[in-house]
Amino acid sequence: MLGNKENNKQILRYVLPSVSAMIVSFTYNMVDGMFVGQGVGPSALASVNLAMPFTQIMTGIASMLAIGGATAMAIYKGKEDTKRANQVFLTSTLLVIIAGLFITGVGFFASTQIARLFGATELLLGQTATYIKWYSLFSIFFTASILGNAFVRNDGSPELAFWGMIVGALSNIFLDWLFIFPLQMGIKGAAIASGLGQLLSCLVLACHFLRKKGILRIERFSVNVKQCREVIVCGLPEFVIQISQPMTIFCYNLVILHYLGESGLTAFAGVTYMMVIMLGVFFGISQGLQPLIGTSFGRRETHKVNYYFRAGLLINLILSTLLYSIYVLIGPYALKLFITDNTLIPLAYTALKWYGLAYIPAAINIIYITYFLSIRKSGQAFWISCSRGIVLNCLLIFTLPALFGIKLIWLPLLIAESLTLIFAMLLKKRKNTKNIIADRTEDCLKKRMSQDNL
């Protein structure tokens, strides 16, 4: 019981700042949508939604390199291998810088082509391309803030990681208002505001390394190809998690434009902005538990690994159910913050009820992925991520409405997440069975050796 109290204290210390920061961070995405929808117009809101896959793919690449490196770093930290932990950090930093520069070049010089690729019509093409172009200019700061947040948290400073995200989010909200309303900079102002917010976030997170807190240090090192591969492989499931949302939005954008037109896309954009709070909670809990599970695994403290895993399942199940219930109650009123055309509210509310219900099994799936990722079972984490985010989801989004009509257009995500949850539970059960067999085999060998000695 005493041990559980200590574990609970650790959960609170890591999860609360992470969840709070993610909620505030994701809230600024909501505010961004409110400002764009109210200050620039419905077509601008739809344009930002079309650009979202690009911005989320950038986040996915950065998260892959950051979480992949931070996961490996946490395990080395648990083994008290400080040198390798720091090498993983420096390798991840180099990879993130390269990725950030590459995304900047692609986004700035090919913004129109990217907008067309993600389904922008002629009416929405100009604004979508403008948002992508200016957003991509700050790619290095977006990717660096994700990297800094992950490693600062894993290096024992979850509070500073919290303040880094808070400063970035709050400054972005203020700059959104300033650039869109008083300065009338339109959709370009929204993109620049987001970038400057991440720049300030990076400055806060840099304090951890300047003050030499924890075990991580910025120093010269030799690039190791094997270590680069380790970071990418460990982070690949996180990449799939991050791009599952933009993949879903991209597929839905195409289907909605086909069946419901641009007005339907505006309604769906309002729903996606509302759902970001739920995503913030789930990712916050997941990222808060990751260093706890990873470090405990490195120390071979199996009882703690299992305790943190079960705690994550319970927390996400309760919070996802509670948040969904609140959304159903306030949905018709909250959607008006994003959608100025009241005739679209009934359509958006129907989408919210069915699309949002899928986030309950999704919350549990995210914990399963974090668990497997943190104990270096990247294969299992990858397949769960692919199942929920790419394979089942994309397949059902296109086939269900085509086969059974437009009435089922909002059900694919719920079906995909539910089937993935069954798959994840089977993988966990299989792992437990293997562990039991391994433990019994080890006990038999020990017993036989003791008998031989006698």
N, C-alpha and C positions, 0 to 999 in steps of 0.2 A: 504493500500500500504506500509505503514511504517512497519507494522507487517510482511509483506512478505519479505521486505528487511532484517529484523532481522532473519527471518527463513532461508533465503538464505545464510546469513553469517554463521549460524549454520551448514547448509548443507555443505558449503565449508570447514568449520573447521573440521568436522568429516569425510566427504566423501573423500576429496582430499588426506589426509594422508593415509586413508585406501586403496583407489584405488592405489595410488602410491606404497605403500608397497606391496600390493598383486601382482601388475604387476611385480615388481622386484623379489618378491618371486617366482612367477610362471615362470618368465624368467629364473631363475636358474634351473628350471626343464627342460626348453628347452636347456639351455647350457649343462646341465647334459647329455641330449640325444645326443647333438652334439659331446661332448667329447667321450661318449661311442661309438657312431656310427663311428666316425672318428679314435679314438685312440685304440679301442678294436676290433671293427668289427661289421658287420650286425647282426650276430647271438647274440652278446651281447646286441644289441639294442632291438632285439626281446625278449630276456630274461628279460630285465628290464620291457618291456611292459607286459610280463606275470606276473611279480612280482607286478605290479602296483595295482591290486585289494587288495593284502595284505596290502600294504602301505596306500592305501586310506581307507580301513576298519579301520586301526589304527587311521587315521586322523578323520574318522567319529565318532568313539567312543569318542575321545578327544573333538571333536567339540560339540557332544551331551552334554557332561558334562560341557563344558566351556560356550557355547552359552545358554544352558538351565539355568545354574546358573546366567549368566550375564543378561539374559532377566528378570528373577525374581528380581535380584538385582536392575536393572534399575527402575522397577516398585516401589519397596520399597523405592528407593532413591527419586522418584517423590513424594511419600507419606511422605517423611522425616522420615522414620522408619530406622534409621542408624543401630540399633542393629540387626534387621532381615536381612538387606542387608549384613552386615559383616558375619553373620552366614551362609548365602547362599554361600558366597565366600569361607569360610573355609570348608564347606561341599563339595563343588565342588573340592577344592584342594585335599582333602582326597580321593575322588572317582577317581580323575585323577591319583594320585600316585598308587593306587591299580591297576587300569587298565593298567598303564604303566608297572608295574612289571609283571603282568600276560602276557601281549603281549610279553615282553622280553623272558620269559620262553618258551612260545609256539613257537615263531619264531626261537629261537636259537636251541631248541632241536627237532623240527619237521619241519625244513626247507625243507627237501626233500619231505616229505609227502604233505606239503602245495604247493610246486611247481607242484607236480603231480596233485593235486586237481584242480589247476588253468590251467591245460591243457598242461604242458610242455612235449614236446617229448623227446626221449632219447638224441637227439642232443643238446637240450636246457636245459635239466634237471640240469646239473652240475652248469652252470652259474646262472640259476634262483635261485637255492637253496643257492648258495654262497651269492648272493645279499640279499636275504631274511634274512639269518643268521646274516650277519654283520649289516644290517639295523636295525634289531630288537634289537640289543645290545644297541642302543641309544633311545629306545622307550620312556623312562622316560623323555628325553629332548624334543623329538618331542611333546609329549602330554603336557608337562609343558609349552612350548612356546606358544601353542595354547591357553591354559588356561590363561596365563599371558597376552597375547595380548588382549583377550576379556575383561578381568576385568580391565586392565589398561585403555583401551579405554572407558569403561563404567564409570570408576571412574574419568573421566574428564581430562585424559592425552592422547588424540589421537596422539599427536606429538611423545611422547615417545614410544607408540605402533608402530608407523611408523619406528622409528629408530631401535627398536628391530628387526623388520622383515628385514630392510635394512642390518643391520650388519650380520644377519644370512645368508641372500642370497648372499651378496658380498663375505663373507668369504668362503662360499661353492663353489662359482665359482672359486676362487683362489685355494682352496684345490683340487677341481676336476682336474684342470690343473696340479697341482703339483703331485698328486698321480697317475694320468693316464699316463701322458707323461714323465716327468723327472724320476719319481720313478718306473714307469712301474708296478703298483699294480693292473692293470686290473679292472674288475668289482667290486672287493672287495674295491678298492680305492674309487670308486664312492660312494659306500654305506657309508664308513667311513667319507668321506668328507661331506656328507649330515648330518650325525650325529653330527660332530664337529661344523658345522654351527649353528645347533639348540642349542647346548650347549652355544655358545657365545650369541645367541639371548636371552636365559634365563638369563644370567648375566646382560644384558642391562635392561631387564624388571624388574629384582629384585630391581633396583635402586628406582623404584616408591614406593616400600614398605619399603625399608631401610630408605628413606628420609621422610617417613610417609606423602606422598602426598595424597590428597583426603580423603575419609572417611574409606577406608578399612585398617584393621590392622591384622597382624599375631599374634594370641594369642591362649591360651587354650580355648577349647569349648567342649560341650557335643554333641556326635553324636545323631542326631534326625532322626529316620527312616522316619517320615513324610516328613521331609525336603529333604532327599535323594530322595524320590519318586517325590517330586516337581521338583527337578533339572532334573531328568531323563525324566519325562513326558513333561516338557517344552522344553527339548532338543531333544526329539525323532524325530520331523520333520527335525531338522538340521542333525541328523544322517542319515536319509533317503536321504537328499540332497547330503550329502558327499559321500554316498556309491552308489548313482545312477550312477556316472561316472565309478567307478570300475566295477559295475554290468554290465553296457553297454559294457565296454571293455572286461570283462570276456566272456559275451555272444558272442560278435563279434569275439573274439579270437577263440572260438570253431567253429563258423560258417565259419570263414575265413580259418582256418586250414583244414576244411572239403572240402570247395569248391575251395580254391586258394592255399593251401599249405603254407609252411614256407616263401616263397617269398612274398606272399600276406600279411602275418603277419608283415613282415618288412615294407612294404608299409604303412600299417595301423598304425604302430608304429610312423612313420614319421608324419602322419596326427594328431595323438593324441598329439604329442609334440607341434605341431604348434597351436593347439586349446587351449593350457593352458593359453595363454595371454588373450583370450576372457573370459575364466573362471575367471581369476584373476580380470578383470574389474568388472564382474557381482557380484562376491563375495565381492569385495571391496566396491562397492556401497551398497550392501545389509548390510554388517557388519557396514558400516558407518551410515546408517539410523536407524539401530536397536536400539541403545541407545536413539536416538532422539524420535522415535515413542514410545518406552517403557516408557521413563520418562514423555512424554506428556500425555500418557494414564494414568499413575499413578497420575498425577496432574488433570486429567479429562479435559484436554484441547483438546476437540474433533476437533476443527478447525485446530489445529497444526498437529494432527494425520493424518487427511485427506490431508493436504497440503504436508506433507512429503511423504505420499503414492503416491500422484499424481506426485510429483517431481521425485520420484524413477522410476515410469513407463516411464515418458518422457525421462529421462536420459538414462535408459537402452535401450529403443527402438532406440534412435538416435545413441548411441555408438555401439550397436550390428550391426546395418545396415551399419554403416561406416566401422567398422572393417572387416565385411564379404566382403565388396566391395574391401577393400585393399587386403585381402587374395586371392580373385579371381584374382586380377591383378598380384600379386607377387608370387603366388603359385608355378608355375613351377621352379622358381629360388630358392625360400626359401626351398623347399623340398630337394634340393640338399645338404643343410647343414646337413641333417640327413641321407639321403640315398645315398650311394656311387655307387650303381648299377643304371645307367641311364635308363635301360630298365624298371625299376619299377616306374619311375616318372609319365608316363601317367596314370597308374592305381591309384597311390596315388593322383594325381590331380583330377581325377574323383570323388574319395572318398571325397576329401576336399570340392568340390563344393556342393555335396548333403548332406554330413554329417555336414558340417559347416553351411548350411542354417538353420538347426534345432536350432542353437544357438540363433536365433532372437526371436522366441516364448519362448525359454528356459529362456532368459534374463528377460522377462516379468513375467514368472511363478515364478521365484526366488523372485521378489518383492512382489508378492501376498503371497507367503509363509512367507516372513519376516514380512509383515503386520499382518497376522493372528497370527503368533507366538508372536509378540510384544504386541498384545492386549489380550493375553491369550486365544486365540481361537485355542488351540493346536490341537483339533480334525480336524478342517478344514485344518490347515497347514499340518497335517499328511497325510490326504487323497490326497491333491494336490501333495505332495512329492511322495507318493506311486504310484499315477497314472502316473506321468511323469518318475519316476526313476526305477520302478520295474515292475508293472503290465503290462501296455501297451507296454513299451519299450521292455522288455524281450520277451513278447509274440510275438510281431511283428518281432523281429530279427530272431527268429527261423522259424516262419510260412511263412512270405512273400517270402523268397528265395525258400523255399520248395514247395510252391504252384504255384508261378509265375516265378520262375527261378532266375538266378544269377543277372540279370539286375536290380532287385529291392533290392539288398543287402544293399544299402546305404540309402534307404528311411525310414526304420522303426523309426529312431529317430525323423525325421521331422514330421511324422504322429502322433507319440505319444505326442510330445510337443504341436502340434496344437490342438489336442483333449483335452489335459489337460488345455490349455488356455481357451477354451470354458467352461470347467467344473469350473475353478477358477472364471471366470467372473460371472457365474450363482450363485456360492456361495456368492460372494460379493454383487450381486444384492439382493439375499435373505436376507442377513444381513441388507442391507439398508432398505428393506421393513419392516423388524421387528423393526428397530429403529424408522421408521416413525410412525408405529402403536403404539409403546410404548410412543412416544412423544405426539401423539394425545390423547391417553388414559390419560396420566398425565395432559395434558391441560384441558381435560373435568372434571377430578376429582377436579382440582384446581378451575375451574369456578363454579362447583356445590357447593364446600365448601364455596366459597365467597358468593354465593347466599343464602346458608343456614344461614350464619352469618348475612346477611342483614335482 
